[in-house]
């Protein structure tokens, strides 16, 4: 495994975990509502994007 791919995966993992924290905080602010809906679309999109980037970085790391 190349060091640059490991570092990239580590960066993306950290970014993903940060996005998870932000998403959880955004959902808790709206948790008082009885209506279930996409309560935080911006945070949800950021989390999905970070997940995709992490998946790609891990695939590159495993490929080499």
PESULWO-V320861 format. One record per residue. N is the residue number from 1. PHI is phi in degrees with one decimal (* if undefined). Layout:
N:PHI
N:PHI
//
This chain:
1:*
2:-82.7
3:-60.0
4:-64.5
5:-72.8
6:-65.8
7:-63.5
8:-64.0
9:-64.7
10:-64.0
11:-61.5
12:-66.6
13:-65.1
14:-63.9
15:-63.2
16:-63.3
17:-63.9
18:-64.2
19:-65.8
20:-63.0
21:-61.6
22:-63.7
23:-62.5
24:-62.1
25:-64.0
26:-66.7
27:-69.1
28:-66.4
29:-65.3
30:-105.9
31:-66.0
32:-72.0
33:-76.3
34:-81.8
35:-88.1
36:-93.4
37:-155.3
38:-70.9
39:-76.2
40:-144.2
41:-63.4
42:-67.6
43:-66.5
44:-64.3
45:-64.1
46:-63.0
47:-65.4
48:-63.6
49:-63.0
50:-63.2
51:-63.8
52:-62.9
53:-64.3
54:-64.7
55:-59.2
56:-65.6
57:-64.6
58:-67.0
59:-64.0
60:-62.8
61:-62.9
62:-73.9
63:-67.0
64:-84.5
//
